[in-house]
């Protein structure tokens, strides 16, 4: 593995240093305090460790210590820190190179102490022998106790978590050899002098630490109400700047967390039950407790702390119109805030509600936060195929919802939505009322919901994407909300609906089934993009014909986006399986690097979404849409709770549909055409010609002709005596058709000012969703339509997740007014922007 000095943290691959082939973290217990004054999260984390059998085999084979990070001392560099729980900072450096080293992924953390935990008092209560006071901790006795904990059956998960909690509060070992630690740019390394194998290493350790204000895993910012908040940003370095952990996906673990935060804040987290906060003795803080029982990669841990409000299911009729129109933070009147935006602590301290408790079955009827929209329509959906048909789980033992009969009939899991006070009404109409539809539709398509509950949070404006899914919680950008509260139709909710469906789809593909090699992002994003169309069509109750037409239009839009991206990107970044035949391979210790993970250009690319989506469209065209969906459900039943590679999915596909191989479709052919090469497969070129002739597309083309003729008429009138204009009847278009219309008009070299003004008025463009407004802004910039520069400024300020490349378009025109607009907008939002987005924009402008 490369030394840190050879890695540029801004442009190169991301190192995963954890020696997961030697030892694994099986459970984390976090005890954290959130301090907004200092912008730090501090506290401790307890790791429950289990040595790997592979390490035993290697020890027997007498493999030397030089074979990996976990068995050698890394070169020192500037910023390195040494320490131990005793005096003397050079103990780690001077320790025997033969000593075993626990290596954790760690970055931007101040580690103050690492200690071994003494669990004698807990283990003795269970009949395990005590350690003699004069001796070091007995590895055998502690190992036996911890192994007993790990092997407790899932039916005793409550007892197991109670014991984890008790152990985490046990004191540090006072006798014997202490633990010594060393931090460098990417890792925390821990040794116990004289211990040469992972079997002899302590099974429970506690790490005291605090985050750094500018650490990459969390973002300290202000929400749309100008109130402080912090949340895990889903950055390329994942959670290693929030807590020391094992980042490789294979390090599947469970966790418990206790988070203390100011009493006027709400704490949201990946957790199986809604947390009911408790007084912390200090009236200024509340304590929130969350846990998970399904082992998952540490990268899926999610935390958000802020002054958000619970979005109510129904707004009092007298207050329905209290939010003024307009984007961003249109403030609510005092009465509306007092009624709907109670402090998060007040909301949470209401009657305790056990969400998804395993002690009683939960049905959609008992879910505490279902909106009334669509219940009648949802009841019409056919769920006859959703009964338990005898799943045999292949994963390790944990309380699995796929085996719970009650979960199979639960179409809509309990859910809540949180937002800033100023966006409550938009979140209610655009998110909360859609959730039951989307959840029920996802259940109809894929079966049992992998997680027992769902929170949705409208994150601050600086969030760098439209959404991010984690276990039990989804982050959504404010860009998915409608500019104005929509009416009863769903057309105005296309962006929010499809984005919700995309993130819900990740529950199956991305979370309960994850990629074993992070470079294979298409396994998560390609599947979610493909499934969002199917789930959203189901949620809208479209007919077969309407569904097919909507699919074709969306496919063409995505084809155009992919073509443009591939023409303007590095070929290395266009490959879905960049490690090719080495995919999934790691070093002897378990360490590896993730290709291109820190490349700023990759951050805003969609090739894994789009090319992966088209690969699945291709497979659907070969076997039929419904057959592919049925296969997805088989795949989920087999692989839920596990990590997969592309070959796992494709091999099972080819076995399930053996006639594909007779048609020449082999694993190597799919690799060659879709996964291992840049560019566009031939099938996609051919299919795009078919999509461009679809009925909805032809309707748009007809409208484009009208606008072009109108523009030319206006331009001609500028040179001749004015005549009365003939009235043009423009067809009403769906949201996706509007996007297509504006994209096609972008190909025109000229559009008259009168036509631009008429476009804006005809389609009420400033009130459309963010996808439409984005194309409108591009049109405004291209044709220097200065009357709508206010729309461009509004977009750059409030739709930061989508506006990055709009800055480049403003600069490339070399128009002084446009360049001044770009610089002004950057100056206004640079403090709240995502760091990666800010760097890219600054390169364009400065």
N, C-alpha and C positions, 0 to 999 in steps of 0.2 A: 504493500500500500504506500502511496506517495506521502512524503512528509508534508506537513502543513505549508511549509514555505513554498512549495511548488504549486499551490492552488491559489488562484485569484478568486476571492469570495464573490466578486461581482460578475465574473464571466464564465467560470469553469464548472466542472462537475461538483456535485455535493457529496462529501464523504460521509459514509455511515460507519462509524468507528467501533460500535459495540461488538464485543467478542461473543456473539450469540451461539457459536458452535461449542463454546466452553461452558457457558453458564447462562441461564435465562431468568429474567424477572417474571415471576408468576403473578404477583399482586403488588399494587402500590397503595399506600395510605398517605394522602396529602393532608397537611394541616397548615392552612395559609391565611394570611391577613392582607387585605387590600388597603393600601394607603394612598389616597388620591393626592394628599399634600405633597408627598415625596415622589409620587408616580412610581411606586415599587410594590411588588408582591413579595412578601417574606414569610418564612416559616420553615417547615421541615417536610421531608418525604421519607417514608419507611419502605424499604424494598425487601420483599420476600423472595429469596433466591433458590434456584434448583440447578445443581450441576448437570451438564448434559452427558448422556451415555456416550456420545461421540467423543467427548473429552477423555472418558475412561479408555476407550479403544486407542486413542492417540497416545495416552500415557503408557499403555502397555507396549505400544509400538516404539516407544522411546523416541518420539519426534522431538527434536531440539527446540529450545525456546525462541529461536529466531524466525519461526514460521509465521508469526502474525503479531498484530498490535498487542493482543492480550498476553503475549509471552515475552515482550521485550520492552525496554524503556525508550520512549519516543525522544527524538532530539528536542532540546530546549529551544525556546524562541522568545522574543520580546513579548511580554504580557503573561508569561508562564507564572503560575502560583504554586508554591509548595506548602504543605501543612500537615498537621495531624491533630489528634485530640490531646496531645501533650506538647510541651515546649520543644522548640527546635525545628526549623523549617527545612533542614537539609536531610531529614531522615528518609524521605522517599527516594531522594537522589542517591543516597548512600546505601540503600537496601540492596540485598542480594538480587542480581539480575535473574536468578532462578526462581525467585518468589513469584507466585501467581498474581496476575493483575486483573482486577475487574475493570473493564473499560465501558464507560457509559457515554452516550452522545450528549454533548453539553456545549453551550455557546452563550456568551453574554450573561453569565450567572456569577455572582459573588458567593463562592462556597466558603463557609467559615469553619465547619467542623464535620467530620464523618466519624461515626461511632458504631460499635457492635452493640446490639440490643440484647439485654439479659431477660430471657423469658421464663426463668425458673418458676416464678410465682404462678404463671399461667399454666405451664406444663405440669407442675406438681399437682394442680387441682384435677388434672386429667389422668393422674397416675403415672406420669413419666418421672424418672429418677432426677433428684436434685444434683447439682454440681457441687463438689466439695469446695468449701470457701477458700481453701489455700491453693486451688488449682485454676488453671485457665478454663474457660468454658469448654465443656466436653462436646466435641464436634459430633460424636455419635449420638449423645442424648438429645442435643438440639436438633440434629438432622432427623432423628426419628420422630420428634414432635412435629417438626415442620412438614415432614413427609405425610404424617397423619393428617395434618391440616389440608394439604393438597389433595389427598385421596378421599376426603369426605365426599359422599355422593351428593349430587345436585339437589336431592330432596331435603338435604340438611343445610341449604345455602344460608339460611338466617343464622344458624349456629356458627357456621363457618365464618361469616362476616363479623359476628360478635367476637370470635376468638382473634381474628385479624386485628380488630379494633383494640382489644385488650393488649395484645402483643405490641401494637404500635405505641401504646402509652407506657410500656415498661421502661425502666431506667436503662441507661447505658452500662456496659460492663465496666466494673471498677478494677478488676484484677487482670493480670496477664498482659500479653502483648497488645498494644494499641493499633489502631488503623492509621495509615498514612495516605495522603492523597496528593494528587498533582493535577493541575488544570492547564490545558493549552487551548488553542483557538477553537478546536472542535470537540474536545472530549474532557471527561473527568476520569482519572485513573486512580484506583484504590488498591492498596496492598495491606497484607498483614504479615509482618516479618516472620520468616520461618515457615510460612505456608506455601508450598510449591505446586499444589494442584487445586482445581476447583472444588474437589471433594472436601478438602480441608478448610476451604474458605467459609467464613461465617454465613449462616443462612438468613440472618436478618440484620440489616444495617440501617442506620438513620443518618440522613444528610441534612444539615442546616444550611440554608442559603437565602439569597434574595435576588430578585431580577434586577436588571439594569433598565433605566428609563428608555433607552433607545434599542433595547433588545428586539430582535426581529420576530419573535413569536407572538407578541401581544402589541396591541395598539392603544396608546393613551390619547384620547381625543375628546371632542365635545359632540354631543348629539344635535339633532335639528332644533332642540329647545335651548341650545347653548349650555347644556349641563354636562358635567364630566362623566366619562364612561371609559371602560377598558374591555377589550375582547380579544380572543385569539383570532389572528388575522388569516390563518390558513396560508402562511407564507411558505416559500420554498424550503425553509429550514424546519418546518413543522413545529413541534413543541419543545425542542431542546433548549430554547431560551426561556421556557416557562418552568421546566423542571428537568433534572438529570434523568435520562431514560434510555431505553434501548429502542432506537428508531427503526431498525429493519423490520419490515412487515411480519417476518416469521416470529418475532418476539411478541406473541399474542398474550395479553394479560388482562386481568380484571383490576378494578380500582374502587377505592372509597375516597371521598374528599370531604373535608370540613373547611368551609370558607367563611371567614369573618369579614364583614363589610359594614360600612356606615348604615345606620338603621333606616335611612331614607332611600336606600338602594335596593334593587332586586338582583339576585344572583341566579343566573340561568346556566345550566351545565348538562353535559351528557349524563343522564341518570334515569333509572327505570321508574322512579316514583317522583311525583311532585314534592319538592322539599317544602316543609313548613318551618319557617325560621324560628329560632329560639332566642330568648334574651341571653346576652353574654355576660351578665353581671354589670357590664358597662352599658348604660342606656343609649350610648352613641353607636353601639354596634349590635348586629344580629348575627347569629351563626346559622349557616345553611349546610345541610348534609345531603350528599348524593352518593349513589353507588351504581355499579353495573355488575351483572353476573355472567354476561357473555364475554369470553376472552376476545379482545380486539387489539390491533396495533396501537401503540401509544400516540400515533399521529392523529387518531380519531378523537382524542380527548378535546373537549371544547368548553370554553368558559366565557361568560359575558357578565359584566357587572356594571350597572348604570341606573339611571333614574327613569327607566321606562315604565309605561303604564299598561295594565292589562286591558286589551281591547274588549269592550262589552259586547255581548251577543246582540243586543238590541239597543238602539239609541232612543231615549224618550222623544216622542213625536214633536213636542214643543221645541226641542233643541236640535232637530235634524239638520237645520240649515245654518247652524251657528259658525261653520267654518267658511271663511271667505275663499273664493276661487283663487287659482294661481298655484305655481309650483313652490316646492320648498316648504318653509316653515310658516304657513299662514296661521296666525295665532288664534286659538279658540277663545271665546268669551269666558269670563270668569265663572259664570254659572255652569257652562258645559264642562269646564275643567273640574269644578268641585263635585259635579255629579259623576263624571266618567273617569277622571284622572286622579283618583286617590293615590296616596303614596304607595309605592310597591309593598312596603312593610305592612300597611293596613290591609291591602288586598290579600297578601299571603297569610296574615294572622287571622283571617276569617276561619270559618269552620273547616277543620282539617279534612282533606279529601285524599284518600289513598288511590293513586292512579295506577292502574294495571297491576294491582296487588295479586299475588299468586294464591292468596287465601280465599279469594272469591272470584267467580267468573265475572268478567266485565263485558257488557254488550254495548252495541252502539246506542241503545236506548238509554243506558245509564251514564253515558259520557257527559261530563259536566259542561262542556263548552262546544256544543253543536249549534250551528246557526239553523234557522228555519228554512233557508232557501233550498229548494230542490228535494225536500224529503219525499214529496209525492212522486216526483220524477224518478228518484233513486229507487223507490220501491218497485218500479217497473223492470229494473234490470234483472236478468236471469243469472242467478247464482247457483244453479243446480249442480254445476260441475265443481263446486268448491268444497265438497265434503272430504273428510279425512279418508284418503284411500291407501292407508298403510305405509306411512313414511318410515324408513329405517335410517336414522341419522348416522353419518359417517364421521362426524366431528367428535372431539373430546366431550366429556360429560359436563354439561351445564344445563340449567333450566331452559329448555328450548321451546319457543312458542310453536314451532312447526309440529310438535307432538301434542299440543294442547287442543283438545276438541273445541273448547269454547273460543279459542283464537281463530279457528277456521270459519266461524260464523260471524266474526266481528268485522263487519265491512268498514266501519269508521272508528278508528281508535280515538280515545280522548285527546283533545287538542286545545291549545291556547295560542293567542297571538299577542305579542307585546310590541309597542311602538312609542315614539315620542308623543307627547300630548298633542302637538300641532298636527300630527298625521293620523290621529285616532280614527276620524271618520273615513278617511281614504282607506286605511288599513281594514276597517270594518267592512266596507262595501267591496273592496278589491281583493282582500285576502281571506278574512274570516268566513265570509259567506260562500267562498269558492271551495274551502277546504273539505267540507263533507262530500261534495261532488267528486273532487279529485281523489280523495282517499278511497271512496267507494269504487271509483273507476279503476284505480290501481289494484284493488282487491279483486275485482272482476277479471282483470287481465293476468295478474301474477299470483294470486292466492293470498295466503295468510300474511298479514303485516309482520315483518320481522321484529319490530319494536312495539312495546305496549302503549306508548303515548308519544305526543309530538308537541313541541313548542316551536313557534315561528317568531323570529325577531326582525323588525325593520332596523337595520344597522345604520350607522352614520353615513353621511354623503360621501365620505372619502373611501368607502369600501370599494375594492378594486374589481369586483365582478358582480354579475347580476344575482348570484346566489351561491350558497355553499351548504352542503348537507353533512351532518354529523349524526351519530346515534342520538335519537330522541330530540334533536333540535336542528332547525334550518335557519340560516341567515339569509335575508332577502334585501337587496338594494332598494332604495326608495324609487329607483327608476322603473321598477315593475308596477308601481302604483299609477293609476290614471291621473291625468292632470286635473280632471274634475270628477266628482263622484258620478259613476255611470248610471244609466237607466237600468231597465229590467233586462235588456238584451245582453248576450255574452260576447258579441263581436268586439265591443270596446274593452273587454277583459282578456283579449287574446294573449297579450304579453304576460300578464300576471298569471293567467291560467296555465299556459304552456310552461312557464318557469316553475310554478309550483309542482306541476306534474314531473318535470325534469328532476327536481330535487327529491321528490318522493320516490322516484324510480331508483335513486341511489341507495335507498334502503336495501334493495335487493342486489343491485350491481354497483359495487363500490364500498359497501359497508358489511352486510351479512355475507357477501362474497367479495373478496378483495383481490387485487393483483399481487402476486408474490414478488414480482419485479416492478418497481415503481415506474420504470421506463415504458411499461405497457399501459399507459393511461387510457388507451382506447377501450380497454376492458371495462372501465368505469364510465368514461365520458361518451364513448361511441354508443354504448348500450342505453345510457340515459337519454341521449339525443334521439335515438330511434324510438324508444318507448314513450317519450313525452308526447309524440304525435298520436300514438295509439291510445294512451290514457286520456289525453285531452279530447280526442274524438269521442271516446266512450263517455266522458263527463258531459259533453255537449249533446249526447244522444243523437248523433248524426246517423243518417241512413248509410248503407253501404256505398251508394253512389257519391254522396256528399263526402264521405270519408276518403274515398279514392281520389276525388278531385282535390281535396285539401292536401292530401299527401303529395300529389304531383306538383302542386304549386309550391309547397314548402321545399320539396326536393330541388326544384329549379332554382329557388332563391339560395339554397345552400350550395348548389353546384356553382353558381356565380361567385359566391363568397369564397369557396375553396379555390376556384380557378384563379381569382385575383390574389389570394394569399400565396399560392404556390408560385405565381409569377414574380412575387416580390419578397421571397424569403430564401434563406440558405437551404440548399438541398439536404444537408445533414439533419435539419430540424423537421423535415417532411416525412421521416421514416417512422412508422408506428412501432417497429421492433428494432431499435437501434443497436441492441446487443446481439441480435440475430441468434446464431447457434449457441452463444454464451449467455442467453437470457436466463435469469434465475441463478446463475453461478455466483459464488462468493469465494473469498479467500479461505484458507484453512481455519482461521479464527471466526469467520462469519462476517467480517468487514467487507465493504464494497464501496463503489461510488455510483452515483446516479448521473448518467450522462446528460449534460445540458441543463441540469436542474436549476443552476444559478445564472443561466444565460438570460439577460434581460429581454432579448428579442423573443424568446420562447414564451415569456410570461403572457403575452397578449395574442399568441397564435391559437388558432382553433382547429389545427389539422387533426389532432387526436379525436376531437368531437366529430368533425365532418367526414374525414376519411373513414373513421370507424363506423359512423352512421351509414355511409354508402356501402361498406362491406356487408353490413347486415341487410341493407336493401337488396344487395346482389343475392345474398343467400335466400331472402324471402322470394325473390323473383324466380329462383330455381325450384323451391319446394312449396311455395304458397304462403301468404301472410299468416293464416291461422295455424298452419302446420308449424311454422317457425315459433309462434307464440306458445303453442303446446310444448314444443321442444324447450323453450326457455323455462317453462314450469318444471319440466323433468330435470333440467340442469340445476335449477335452484334446489329442488328436492335432494339431489345428490350432493351438491357442493356447498350448501348453506353452512355457515360457520367455519369455512375454510378459505385458503388462498389458492389462486389458480394462475396458470400461465395461458397464453393464447392457445397453445397446443392442447390443453385440457378441453377447452370449449370446442375447438375445431375437430379434434379426434372423436369426441362424443357425437358431434354433428354428423360426421361421415359414417360412423357406426350406425347411428339412428336412421340415416338415409343412405343405404348402401348403393342405391342406383346412381348417386352422384359420382361415385368413382368410375362407374361404367361410362359416364358422360365426360370423363376426363378431369373431373374436379378432385384433385388430390391435395394433401396437406402441403406438399412442396409447391404446388401450383398456386395455392392461396398465399403462401409466404412470398413467392416471387412476384405475384401481381399486386398484392395489397399491403403486405406488412414490411417487407425488407427492402423496398425500393422507394425512391422519391417519385414525385410526379403523379400522374393520373392514369389509372388502369383503362384499358381500351373499352371495357364494358361501360364505364361511366361516360366516356365520350359518346358512345352510341345511344345510351339511354337518355342523355340530356336533350338530344334532338327530339325524342318522343315527348318529354316533359314540356318542351317549348311549344308544342302544338296542343296542349291540354285546353279544355274549354275555358277554364278560369283565366288562363294565360292569354288566350285569344281575345277574351273580353277586354283585358288590359291593353293589349296591342291596339284594339280598335279605339280605345280612349286616348292612347298616345298619339295616334294619327290626328285625332281632333285637336289636341293641344298643339301639335306641331303646325298644323294648318292655321290655327288661330294665331300662333306666334308670328308666322310669316305674313299673315294678313295685317297684323299690328305693325310689323316692321315696314311693310309696303306703305301703309297709311302715313307712316312718318315721313315719307318722301312725296306723298300725293295729297290732294285735297281730301279732307275727312268725309266719310260717308257713314250712314247709319249702319251699325254692326248687326249682322244677322245673329239671332239668338241660337246658342249652341246648347243642346241638352246633353249633359254629362251623366253617365250611368253611376249609380251608387255602388261603391266598391267596398269589399271587406278590408280589414286591416292589412292582411297579407297582400291583397291586390294593390292597395295603396303603396306599400313598400315597393312592389314590382314596378308600378307606374313611375314612381320617382327615380328608381334605378335606371329605367329605360330612358327617361328624360335627361338623366345625367350624361347619357351618351351623345346628346345633341350639343353641337358646338355653340349654338346661340338660342336663347329664349328671350323674348321681349319682356320689358318691364311690366307691360300690361298683362302678359300671360302669367308672370310670376305673381302679380297681385291677384289675378283671378284664381290661380291655383290655391293660394293661401286662403282666399275667401270661400271658394267652392267646397273645399274639404275641411275647413276649420282646422288647419294644420297645427296651429299652436296648442290645440287641445287634444291632439292625438297621442297615442302611446309613444314611448321613447324610441322604438324602432322606426316608426314613421318620421318622428321629429328629427332623428339622426340623419335620415336621407334628405329631408327638407333642408337641414342646415348645410349639408354637402352641396345641394343645389344652389343655395343662397351664396355660398362662398365661391363656387365655380363661376356664377354669373354676376358676381359683385353686386348683388341686390341689397343695397345698403339700407333700404327701408325695413328689412327683416334682420339686421345685425343684432337687434335686441333678442331675437329668438336664438341666435347662435350663442350670445352671451349667457342667456338663461340656461341653455343646454350645458355649456361648459361648467357652470357653477353648480348645477343641481343634478347632473347626470354624469358624474365623474367616471363611473364604471364603463361608460361607452364613449367618452369624448376625447380619449388620448390622441388618436390619429387625426382628429379634427384640428388640433393645434398645428399639426404638420401641414394640413391643407391650407390653413390660414397663412402660414409662413411661405409656402412654396409659390403662392400666387404673386409674391413680391409686390403686394399692394400695401402702401404705408398704413392705410386705415385698418386693413385686416390684421396686419402685423401688430399694430398698437392694441387692437382688440385682444389678440392672443396673449400679449404680455400683461395687459390689464387683468385678464381673467386668471392667469397663473398667479399674479401677485395677490389676488383676493383669496385663492383657495390653497396655496402651496403648503400652508401649515397643516391643513387637514387632509391633504392628499396622501394616498398610499405611497410609500417610499419608492417602490419600483416604478410606478406610474410617473412620479415626480421626476425621477432621473431621466426617464425616456423623454418627457416633455421638455425638460431643461436642455437636453441635447438638441432638440428641434429648434428651440427658441434662442438659446444663448450660445 
